[in-house]
Amino acid sequence: IDLSALETAAYIGAVFEKLLISSVIIFWLLTSIVIVPPEKKAVISRFGQVTEKNGHAPGFCLKLPWPFEKVSFYDAYIIKTCNVGFIPDPEKKDIIWTKAHAAENFNLVIGNGTEIISADVQVIYRISGFHPFFFSWQNPDEAVSAFAYRALLNETSSATFDEIMVRDRTSFSGALKSLIQSDLDRFSCGVE
């Protein structure tokens, strides 16, 4: 009987068990290291409660190991676009004034309800208040779209077709911008 093979198997069994347990513990502890990508913010929640309202900036951060704390990533630094009055054509990347650029246009009733106009408006916005934007609204992008449609209707409903066509586009866009921003500020959306 060769006892060396039996001793070797017992030694490997003892070392393997310790190695397996220590590697599981190290892997579990590694779940406490978070790397936040450059365009995102991380929100750490401990047992479902947010621990920090402003989130963690891009880079490294530490948290308690899983399952005590979990991390969620949000696009906090990306400039977003909301299309109002049209659905863009996915094949066309640029909006050119003289060419059709929408897959579908929506008409607005203007004046006293006898005239129809199509207005293509792009609202470009960024997140200024992280916590209000992501945690005060169920769908903040749809809220921005709703406020933009409301501002566009307010600006066009009392005007006639001729008044809208001869109006300076810079003053029209400035009026839309101030109406949208005032609504967003009034409801604390965290958008500018």
Buried (B, 14 or more C-beta within 10 A) or exposed (E): EEEEEEEEEEEEEEEEEEEEEEEEEEEEEEBBEBEBEEEBBBBBBEEEEBBEEEBBEBEEBEBBBEEEBBBEBBEBBEEBEBBBBBEBEEEEEEBEEEEEBBEEBEEBEBBEEEBEBEBBBEBEBEBEBBBBBBBBBEEBBEBBBBBBBBBBBBBBEEBBBEEBEEBEEEEBEEBBBEBBBEBBBEBEBBBE
